[in-house]
Amino acid sequence: MSSLSRIAREKWAAKKWYTIYASSAFGFVELGEVPANSDKHLLGRVMEVSLYDITKDISQLPIKLKFQVVKVEGNKAYTQFKGFELSRDHIREIVRRGTSKVEGIYDVFTKDGVHLRVFVLVITAHRVKASQKKAIRKIAGEMVEQKAAELNLDEFVQEAVLGQIAAEIHAKARKIYPLRKVEVSKIKVLTNTFEISLKTPSEAAEEAEATGA
């Protein structure tokens, strides 16, 4: 064995393995194990997974989630939600010829003060006028702002990822024109994830016990 190979193996063997956990919005599900030289080297690392990896629901394969490691305890690494987006293949599938694509980008703050950039995609049944696009975009923005004001980060993320916010936009916007599909296509967390209040599984359990949940 060459000296370079031996050194590489020694460096790899010296690494510590950590279990990565999803944020509280996703029930602290184990995302996998990763090696790192130290706790310090792991902090800030971003892990990308599909929602399918968490739920095992094949219909949720196009939903790509990002989690950032913000706290390490022993060999456990806890994350904060960093963002999500739908895959490009999924978006291409829902945009059909003869339809109109209405896109909106909205900067909002959740009830607990987290700054988000939310992207909404609306596909109409047929082509629509500019005035109708404007009206649909306005409804989507009002719904996103309303939801953000009512929900904390975890609640907003859950409703966005699982389609509840899109469904409510659809219910209102279809009064303007028949719609084919509505999606919250992307969310970016603009607040520094290290500044967002973090819950660990034990803290969440204590909170649930205290509230009688």
Long-range contacts (C-beta under 8 A, 24 or more apart in sequence): 16-75, 17-75, 18-42, 18-72, 18-75, 18-76, 18-77, 19-75, 19-76, 19-77, 20-47, 20-67, 20-69, 20-77, 20-79, 21-76, 21-77, 21-78, 21-79, 21-201, 22-49, 22-54, 22-65, 22-67, 22-79, 23-67, 23-78, 23-79, 23-80, 23-81, 23-154, 24-154, 24-199, 24-204, 25-81, 25-153, 25-154, 25-155, 25-157, 25-158, 26-54, 26-65, 26-81, 28-78, 28-200, 28-201, 28-204, 29-54, 31-67, 31-79, 34-77, 39-72, 42-69, 42-72, 42-77, 43-69, 43-70, 43-71, 43-72, 44-68, 44-69, 44-70, 45-69, 46-82, 47-79, 51-84, 51-161, 61-87, 62-86, 62-87, 62-89, 62-90, 63-87, 63-161, 65-161, 68-193, 70-193, 70-194, 70-196, 70-198, 71-198, 71-200, 73-200, 78-198, 78-200, 80-189, 80-193, 80-194, 80-196, 80-198, 81-153, 81-154, 81-157, 81-189, 81-193, 82-189, 82-193, 83-186, 83-187, 83-188, 83-189, 84-157, 84-160, 84-161, 84-186, 84-187, 85-119, 85-185, 85-186, 85-187, 86-121, 86-183, 86-185, 86-186, 91-121, 91-183, 91-185, 94-123, 94-180, 94-181, 94-183, 95-123, 96-123, 96-180, 98-126, 98-127, 99-123, 99-124, 99-125, 99-126, 99-127, 99-180, 100-124, 100-126, 100-127, 100-128, 100-133, 102-128, 102-133, 102-136, 102-137, 102-140, 103-137, 104-137, 104-140, 104-141, 104-144, 106-140, 106-141, 106-144, 106-145, 107-190, 108-144, 108-145, 108-148, 108-149, 109-148, 109-149, 110-148, 110-151, 110-152, 110-153, 110-156, 111-148, 111-149, 111-150, 111-151, 111-152, 111-155, 112-152, 112-153, 112-197, 113-191, 114-152, 114-153, 114-189, 114-191, 114-196, 115-189, 115-190, 115-191, 116-148, 116-153, 116-156, 116-187, 116-188, 116-189, 116-190, 116-191, 117-187, 117-188, 117-190, 118-144, 118-148, 118-160, 118-184, 118-186, 118-187, 119-184, 119-185, 119-186, 119-187, 120-144, 120-166, 120-169, 120-182, 120-183, 120-184, 120-185, 121-181, 121-182, 121-183, 121-184, 121-185, 122-169, 122-173, 122-179, 122-181, 122-182, 122-183, 123-179, 123-180, 123-181, 123-182, 124-177, 124-178, 124-179, 124-180, 125-177, 125-178, 125-179, 125-180, 126-177, 126-178, 128-177, 132-176, 132-177, 135-176, 136-173, 136-176, 136-177, 139-169, 139-172, 139-173, 139-176, 140-169, 140-173, 140-182, 143-168, 143-169, 143-172, 144-169, 144-184, 153-196, 157-187, 160-184, 160-187
